[in-house]
Amino acid sequence: MKKLTLVLMVIFFMASVSFALTINEVVDKDAYVSDGIEATMVRKIDAQSRNLTIEGKFYMKNKKSRANMKITEDMVGSKAQMQRLEMMGMTNRVTISVDKDQSVVQYMIFPDNKAYIERTTQKNEKSFNIDDMLNRKIEKVGKVKFNNLDTTKYKELNPDENVKESYIYVKDNLIIGSETTYTEDSKTNKIEIFYKDIKKGVDDSHFNIPENYQKFSNMRSMMQSLMQDMQG
């Protein structure tokens, strides 16, 4: 009887190991680290009675990422605020993040004003890290349709704090989407991300700041400068 119990325990352990994977095992690591990926990122956000769809170009290569965004009235929630942003040329925004050893440097760029804000924050357990992403534990759910594409669905086994469920969708060894359900202020929210038109191979120049752009330390100082320029 003891021998049978031991055999069953070994079988259970082996089965558990076989189902436990890392993202690194199901995707093309080179695409995210050495080659880089380019895609159009579509984010659908259902949070606190607001439904938003945000679309823009996205680039990732090793420890750098870039997201291009067009600000809309739905995002700011006010027509007056939207008109103010349009008047100040702040509706086009580019965000570049660079992951360093102990910190994350973020550049918020406003191409229409040839200006940018640089901010450095200390890394913590919530900071994005490509190595952490690739080493996250996942479990295969099965073959499913995601945005009308044949994909393999995986469930994240150890999601971040406040995350109830998190899934990724993989096709041709690339992550083409994710679904995350989380709680905030005791309310359940959901974010769905879909990467379309994915291409491998990103030039490092996508993560450079144009030399002729003016640097500001914060949003307030930049807006004050813009207001002064508008007043002549």
Residue frames relative to the residue before (quaternion, step in Angstrom):
aa qw qx qy qz dx dy dz
M 1.0000 0.0000 0.0000 0.0000 0.00 0.00 0.00
K 0.6496 0.5103 -0.3099 0.4707 3.56 1.01 -0.89
K 0.6413 0.5300 -0.3245 0.4500 3.56 1.03 -0.82
L 0.6425 0.5187 -0.3157 0.4674 3.59 1.01 -0.83
T 0.6410 0.5278 -0.3183 0.4575 3.55 0.99 -0.85
L 0.6511 0.5180 -0.3076 0.4617 3.56 0.99 -0.87
V 0.6425 0.5214 -0.3165 0.4639 3.57 0.99 -0.87
L 0.6599 0.5065 -0.3070 0.4622 3.59 0.95 -0.87
M 0.6373 0.5248 -0.3257 0.4608 3.59 1.04 -0.76
V 0.6445 0.5154 -0.3153 0.4686 3.57 1.02 -0.83
I 0.6488 0.5157 -0.3127 0.4641 3.57 0.96 -0.89
F 0.6517 0.5138 -0.3122 0.4625 3.59 0.97 -0.89
F 0.6548 0.5157 -0.3133 0.4552 3.58 0.96 -0.88
M 0.6663 0.5013 -0.3027 0.4615 3.58 0.93 -0.89
A 0.6368 0.5231 -0.3252 0.4638 3.57 1.05 -0.78
S 0.6411 0.5257 -0.3223 0.4569 3.58 1.02 -0.83
V 0.6561 0.5103 -0.3093 0.4620 3.55 0.97 -0.87
S 0.6671 0.5259 -0.3097 0.4272 3.56 0.95 -0.88
F 0.6982 0.4557 -0.2799 0.4759 3.60 1.10 -0.63
A 0.6334 0.5223 -0.3339 0.4631 3.59 1.18 -0.46
L 0.0112 0.8007 -0.5954 0.0649 3.56 -0.59 1.20
T 0.2989 -0.6792 0.6087 0.2807 3.53 -1.34 -0.09
I 0.6397 -0.5216 0.3879 0.4102 3.58 -1.18 0.47
N 0.5896 0.6079 -0.3434 0.4060 3.55 1.09 -0.78
E 0.6826 0.5077 -0.2773 0.4466 3.59 1.13 -0.68
V 0.7586 0.3806 -0.2029 0.4883 3.61 1.16 -0.40
V 0.7139 0.3713 -0.2579 0.5348 3.60 1.27 0.02
D 0.5485 -0.5696 0.4964 0.3581 3.52 -1.38 0.21
K 0.3214 -0.7925 0.4870 0.1776 3.58 -0.13 1.31
D 0.6302 0.5559 -0.3413 0.4210 3.61 0.95 -0.82
A 0.6007 0.5784 -0.3621 0.4165 3.59 1.07 -0.69
Y 0.7438 0.3992 -0.2162 0.4905 3.59 1.05 -0.73
V 0.7397 0.4200 -0.2240 0.4756 3.58 1.11 -0.61
S 0.8313 0.2240 -0.1084 0.4970 3.60 0.48 -1.14
D 0.7293 0.4230 -0.2428 0.4799 3.62 0.99 -0.77
G 0.2845 -0.7522 0.5337 0.2615 3.54 0.83 -1.03
I 0.2044 -0.7716 0.5892 0.1252 3.57 -1.20 0.50
E 0.1589 -0.7437 0.6439 0.0842 3.52 -1.27 0.65
A 0.1422 0.7938 -0.5784 0.1230 3.58 -0.90 0.87
T 0.4151 -0.6075 0.5834 0.3440 3.51 -1.38 0.04
M 0.1860 -0.8043 0.5590 0.0772 3.56 -0.58 1.17
V 0.0990 -0.7786 0.6192 0.0241 3.55 -0.84 1.08
R 0.0767 -0.8030 0.5910 0.0063 3.57 -0.63 1.16
K 0.1026 -0.7672 0.6318 0.0411 3.55 -0.86 1.03
I 0.0767 -0.8280 0.5546 -0.0293 3.52 -0.52 1.26
D 0.0423 -0.7633 0.6446 -0.0051 3.54 -0.84 1.07
A 0.2728 0.7825 -0.4985 0.2545 3.54 0.09 1.31
Q 0.8638 -0.0839 0.0310 0.4959 3.54 -0.87 1.07
S 0.7440 -0.4494 0.1973 0.4533 3.52 0.71 1.23
R 0.6276 0.4905 -0.3580 0.4872 3.60 1.22 0.35
N 0.1179 -0.7747 0.6192 0.0503 3.53 -0.94 0.95
L 0.0301 0.8137 -0.5749 0.0803 3.54 -0.53 1.22
T 0.1126 -0.7376 0.6578 0.1029 3.52 -1.26 0.56
I 0.0472 -0.8043 0.5913 -0.0351 3.55 -0.61 1.20
E 0.0236 -0.8171 0.5747 -0.0391 3.57 -0.72 1.08
G 0.2645 0.7608 -0.5631 0.1848 3.55 -1.00 0.83
K 0.6269 -0.5373 0.4053 0.3925 3.56 -1.28 0.31
F 0.0884 -0.7893 0.6075 0.0080 3.53 -1.12 0.83
Y 0.0582 -0.7846 0.6173 0.0032 3.55 -1.03 0.90
M 0.0338 0.7854 -0.6179 0.0167 3.56 -1.08 0.73
K 0.1324 0.7718 -0.6139 0.0994 3.54 -1.00 0.88
N 0.8280 -0.1298 0.0184 0.5452 3.53 -0.50 1.27
K 0.8273 -0.2024 0.1643 0.4976 3.61 -0.58 -1.09
K 0.6398 0.4967 -0.3268 0.4870 3.58 1.24 0.39
S 0.0045 0.7838 -0.6210 -0.0037 3.56 -1.14 0.65
R 0.1030 -0.7777 0.6185 0.0441 3.53 -1.25 0.55
A 0.0368 -0.7862 0.6169 0.0003 3.57 -0.99 0.90
N 0.2057 -0.7596 0.6082 0.1038 3.57 -0.84 1.05
M 0.0077 -0.8279 0.5588 -0.0480 3.57 -0.82 0.96
K 0.2156 -0.7296 0.6359 0.1294 3.53 -1.17 0.75
I 0.3270 -0.7629 0.5263 0.1845 3.58 -0.51 1.18
T 0.1114 -0.7971 0.5924 0.0370 3.58 -0.93 0.94
E 0.6730 -0.4976 0.3601 0.4120 3.56 -1.28 0.29
D 0.6065 0.5613 -0.3523 0.4393 3.59 1.06 -0.71
M 0.6660 0.5189 -0.3005 0.4436 3.57 1.03 -0.75
V 0.7416 0.3885 -0.2319 0.4954 3.60 0.93 -0.83
G 0.3876 -0.7810 0.4266 0.2406 3.58 1.26 -0.34
S 0.7596 0.2806 -0.1815 0.5579 3.58 1.22 0.20
K 0.4541 -0.6886 0.4965 0.2703 3.57 -0.87 0.95
A 0.6419 0.5291 -0.3211 0.4526 3.58 1.01 -0.82
Q 0.6576 0.4985 -0.3054 0.4752 3.57 0.98 -0.86
M 0.6335 0.5301 -0.3275 0.4587 3.57 1.04 -0.77
Q 0.6519 0.5100 -0.3144 0.4648 3.58 0.95 -0.83
R 0.6306 0.5312 -0.3275 0.4614 3.56 1.06 -0.74
L 0.6610 0.5009 -0.3048 0.4682 3.58 0.95 -0.86
E 0.6343 0.5252 -0.3230 0.4664 3.57 1.04 -0.81
M 0.6519 0.5249 -0.3075 0.4527 3.57 0.95 -0.91
M 0.7363 0.4063 -0.2176 0.4954 3.58 1.06 -0.77
G 0.4672 -0.7101 0.4241 0.3124 3.59 1.28 0.06
M 0.4917 0.6879 -0.4014 0.3520 3.57 1.06 0.74
T 0.4593 0.7064 -0.4420 0.3076 3.60 1.15 0.38
N 0.6727 0.4004 -0.2949 0.5479 3.59 1.25 -0.27
R 0.0454 0.8225 -0.5594 0.0923 3.56 -0.64 1.14
V 0.1084 -0.7624 0.6362 0.0483 3.53 -1.09 0.84
T 0.0989 -0.7909 0.6025 0.0412 3.57 -0.87 0.96
I 0.0604 -0.7824 0.6199 -0.0002 3.56 -0.76 1.10
S 0.0847 -0.7918 0.6045 0.0217 3.57 -0.86 0.99
V 0.0983 -0.7803 0.6172 0.0251 3.55 -0.98 0.94
D 0.2567 -0.7814 0.5576 0.1124 3.55 -0.61 1.20
K 0.0517 -0.7966 0.6022 0.0027 3.57 -0.62 1.17
D 0.7765 -0.3875 0.2158 0.4475 3.57 -1.29 0.16
Q 0.8344 0.1266 -0.0284 0.5357 3.58 0.73 -1.05
S 0.7816 0.2644 -0.1361 0.5484 3.58 1.23 -0.07
V 0.2920 -0.7041 0.6133 0.2071 3.52 -1.39 0.18
V 0.1714 -0.7767 0.6004 0.0832 3.58 -0.75 1.07
Q 0.0710 -0.8059 0.5877 -0.0049 3.56 -0.75 1.08
Y 0.1443 -0.7719 0.6168 0.0543 3.52 -0.97 0.97
M 0.1229 -0.7647 0.6300 0.0572 3.57 -0.74 1.07
I 0.0914 -0.8480 0.5216 -0.0240 3.54 -0.30 1.34
F 0.1405 -0.7698 0.6198 0.0598 3.56 -1.04 0.89
P 0.2765 -0.8233 0.4710 0.1545 3.61 0.09 1.30
D 0.6428 0.5468 -0.3383 0.4165 3.60 0.97 -0.78
N 0.7440 0.3594 -0.2021 0.5258 3.59 1.19 -0.53
K 0.3254 -0.7573 0.4926 0.2792 3.56 1.32 -0.08
A 0.5363 0.5903 -0.4013 0.4504 3.53 0.92 1.04
Y 0.0244 -0.7944 0.6064 0.0251 3.55 -1.24 0.42
I 0.2945 -0.7170 0.6069 0.1753 3.52 -1.33 0.50
E 0.1664 -0.7866 0.5892 0.0800 3.57 -0.86 0.96
R 0.0251 0.8014 -0.5952 0.0537 3.54 -0.86 1.00
T 0.1367 -0.7836 0.6031 0.0597 3.56 -0.95 0.92
T 0.0345 -0.7963 0.6038 -0.0093 3.57 -0.84 1.01
Q 0.5223 -0.6247 0.4799 0.3267 3.54 -1.16 0.59
K 0.4897 -0.6706 0.4719 0.2962 3.56 -0.98 0.81
N 0.0040 0.7681 -0.6403 -0.0120 3.54 -1.18 0.63
E 0.7551 -0.4039 0.2555 0.4488 3.55 -1.28 -0.04
K 0.6737 0.4880 -0.3020 0.4656 3.62 1.20 -0.35
S 0.5102 0.6546 -0.4213 0.3655 3.59 1.25 -0.23
F 0.4938 -0.6553 0.4810 0.3089 3.56 -1.05 0.78
N 0.0407 0.7736 -0.6295 0.0610 3.53 -1.02 0.91
I 0.4622 -0.7135 0.4479 0.2770 3.59 -0.66 1.10
D 0.6411 0.5223 -0.3297 0.4556 3.59 1.03 -0.75
D 0.6451 0.5101 -0.3198 0.4705 3.58 0.97 -0.83
M 0.6368 0.5374 -0.3295 0.4440 3.57 0.98 -0.85
L 0.7059 0.4714 -0.2716 0.4536 3.57 0.82 -0.99
N 0.7236 0.4325 -0.2422 0.4802 3.59 1.14 -0.56
R 0.4113 0.7141 -0.4780 0.3041 3.58 1.21 0.14
K 0.4535 -0.6974 0.4950 0.2508 3.53 -1.04 0.88
I 0.0012 -0.7996 0.5991 -0.0410 3.55 -0.92 0.97
E 0.2199 -0.7479 0.6119 0.1338 3.54 -1.33 0.32
K 0.4588 -0.7014 0.4740 0.2700 3.56 -0.83 0.96
V 0.2623 -0.7601 0.5792 0.1340 3.55 -0.93 0.98
G 0.6167 -0.5346 0.3482 0.4611 3.56 0.95 -0.93
K 0.6620 -0.4825 0.3934 0.4174 3.53 -1.36 -0.15
V 0.0878 0.7980 -0.5871 0.1042 3.57 -0.77 1.06
K 0.4718 -0.6118 0.5436 0.3279 3.53 -1.36 0.19
F 0.0355 0.7698 -0.6362 0.0376 3.57 -0.96 0.90
N 0.8166 -0.1031 -0.0079 0.5678 3.55 -0.50 1.27
N 0.6835 -0.5264 0.2487 0.4402 3.53 0.99 1.05
L 0.5918 0.5380 -0.3803 0.4644 3.60 1.19 0.44
D 0.4619 -0.6499 0.5257 0.2965 3.57 -1.15 0.66
T 0.0830 0.8141 -0.5635 0.1130 3.57 -0.54 1.17
T 0.3638 -0.6560 0.5942 0.2903 3.51 -1.40 0.04
K 0.2583 -0.7922 0.5430 0.1039 3.53 -0.76 1.13
Y 0.0611 -0.7890 0.6113 0.0068 3.57 -0.99 0.94
K 0.2964 -0.7415 0.5786 0.1662 3.54 -1.11 0.77
E 0.3886 -0.7039 0.5412 0.2461 3.56 -0.92 0.90
L 0.3677 -0.7819 0.4707 0.1786 3.56 -0.75 1.09
N 0.7960 0.1733 -0.0927 0.5726 3.61 1.06 -0.63
P 0.0269 -0.8432 0.5370 0.0016 3.59 0.48 1.16
D 0.6635 -0.5107 0.3740 0.3989 3.54 -1.33 0.26
E 0.6879 -0.4672 0.3590 0.4238 3.53 -1.33 0.26
N 0.8106 0.2323 -0.2328 0.4845 3.55 -1.10 0.89
V 0.5732 0.5631 -0.3938 0.4463 3.61 1.26 -0.04
K 0.3084 -0.7690 0.5343 0.1676 3.56 -0.71 1.10
E 0.7845 -0.0900 0.0881 0.6072 3.57 0.94 -0.94
S 0.0085 -0.7914 0.6112 -0.0075 3.55 -1.10 0.71
Y 0.0337 -0.8013 0.5965 -0.0301 3.57 -0.85 1.04
I 0.1452 -0.7449 0.6377 0.1321 3.54 -1.24 0.49
Y 0.2534 -0.7509 0.5956 0.1313 3.55 -1.26 0.57
V 0.1152 -0.8234 0.5557 -0.0009 3.55 -0.69 1.15
K 0.0560 0.7658 -0.6384 0.0536 3.55 -1.03 0.90
D 0.8419 0.0163 -0.0569 0.5364 3.57 -0.87 1.00
N 0.6597 -0.5547 0.2835 0.4203 3.57 1.02 0.95
L 0.6318 0.4655 -0.3572 0.5066 3.57 1.16 0.64
I 0.4449 -0.6576 0.5281 0.3012 3.57 -1.09 0.67
I 0.1069 -0.8218 0.5580 0.0437 3.58 -0.56 1.11
G 0.8273 -0.0314 0.0059 0.5609 3.58 1.22 -0.03
S 0.1141 -0.7731 0.6187 0.0806 3.52 -1.36 0.17
E 0.1483 -0.7475 0.6383 0.1085 3.53 -1.33 0.40
T 0.0002 -0.8061 0.5902 -0.0431 3.56 -0.78 1.03
T 0.1051 -0.7636 0.6356 0.0433 3.54 -0.92 0.99
Y 0.0724 0.8134 -0.5680 0.1022 3.57 -0.69 1.09
T 0.3915 -0.7035 0.5430 0.2389 3.54 -1.29 0.33
E 0.0581 0.7651 -0.6385 0.0588 3.54 -1.12 0.83
D 0.8228 -0.0193 -0.0510 0.5657 3.56 -0.69 1.14
S 0.6728 -0.5341 0.2650 0.4380 3.55 1.02 0.98
K 0.6121 0.5238 -0.3563 0.4733 3.58 1.25 0.31
T 0.3962 -0.7151 0.5287 0.2284 3.55 -1.10 0.74
N 0.0575 -0.7964 0.6018 -0.0172 3.54 -0.84 1.05
K 0.1683 -0.7927 0.5803 0.0817 3.55 -1.22 0.45
I 0.0720 -0.7733 0.6291 0.0314 3.55 -1.07 0.85
E 0.0768 -0.7725 0.6298 0.0266 3.55 -0.88 1.00
I 0.0910 -0.7915 0.6040 0.0207 3.56 -0.86 1.00
F 0.0457 -0.7868 0.6155 -0.0081 3.55 -0.95 0.96
Y 0.1804 -0.7720 0.6031 0.0875 3.55 -0.82 1.06
K 0.0181 -0.8112 0.5843 -0.0159 3.58 -0.57 1.12
D 0.8097 0.2229 -0.2022 0.5038 3.54 -1.28 0.50
I 0.1604 0.8217 -0.5276 0.1435 3.57 0.93 0.92
K 0.0387 -0.7765 0.6289 -0.0039 3.53 -1.03 0.93
K 0.3245 -0.7247 0.5729 0.2033 3.56 -1.10 0.71
G 0.7018 0.4258 -0.3435 0.4563 3.55 -1.02 0.85
V 0.1323 0.7918 -0.5772 0.1493 3.59 -0.27 1.28
D 0.3802 -0.7186 0.5384 0.2218 3.56 -0.89 0.98
D 0.5652 -0.6362 0.4143 0.3228 3.58 -1.01 0.85
S 0.5510 0.6395 -0.3937 0.3639 3.61 1.16 -0.48
H 0.5506 0.6189 -0.3965 0.3957 3.62 1.17 -0.43
F 0.7301 0.4191 -0.2296 0.4885 3.59 1.17 -0.49
N 0.5163 0.6383 -0.4120 0.3953 3.58 1.28 0.27
I 0.3723 -0.6853 0.5774 0.2416 3.55 -1.24 0.58
P 0.4891 -0.6639 0.4674 0.3188 3.64 -0.75 0.94
E 0.5383 -0.6778 0.4056 0.2938 3.57 -0.88 0.97
N 0.7290 0.4460 -0.2527 0.4537 3.60 1.01 -0.71
Y 0.4902 0.6522 -0.4419 0.3729 3.61 1.24 0.26
Q 0.4176 -0.7107 0.5120 0.2417 3.57 -1.06 0.82
K 0.3210 -0.7644 0.5378 0.1530 3.57 -0.93 0.96
F 0.0638 -0.7717 0.6322 0.0258 3.54 -1.09 0.88
S 0.4956 -0.6805 0.4606 0.2813 3.57 -1.15 0.61
N 0.8059 -0.0046 0.0134 0.5918 3.60 1.19 -0.51
M 0.6939 -0.4906 0.3377 0.4048 3.55 -1.32 0.28
R 0.6352 0.5604 -0.3390 0.4095 3.58 0.96 -0.82
S 0.6845 0.4808 -0.2934 0.4628 3.57 0.86 -0.94
M 0.6372 0.5215 -0.3354 0.4577 3.59 1.04 -0.70
M 0.6744 0.4908 -0.3004 0.4626 3.59 0.91 -0.89
Q 0.6191 0.5331 -0.3482 0.4598 3.60 1.05 -0.69
S 0.6451 0.5162 -0.3134 0.4681 3.57 1.02 -0.82
L 0.6525 0.5135 -0.3114 0.4622 3.58 0.97 -0.85
M 0.6510 0.5179 -0.3145 0.4572 3.59 0.98 -0.83
Q 0.6391 0.5211 -0.3206 0.4661 3.57 1.04 -0.77
D 0.6437 0.5208 -0.3150 0.4639 3.56 1.03 -0.82
M 0.6590 0.5174 -0.3032 0.4541 3.57 1.03 -0.85
Q 0.6940 0.4726 -0.2690 0.4719 3.58 1.10 -0.71
G 0.5170 -0.6652 0.3980 0.3631 3.54 1.37 -0.05
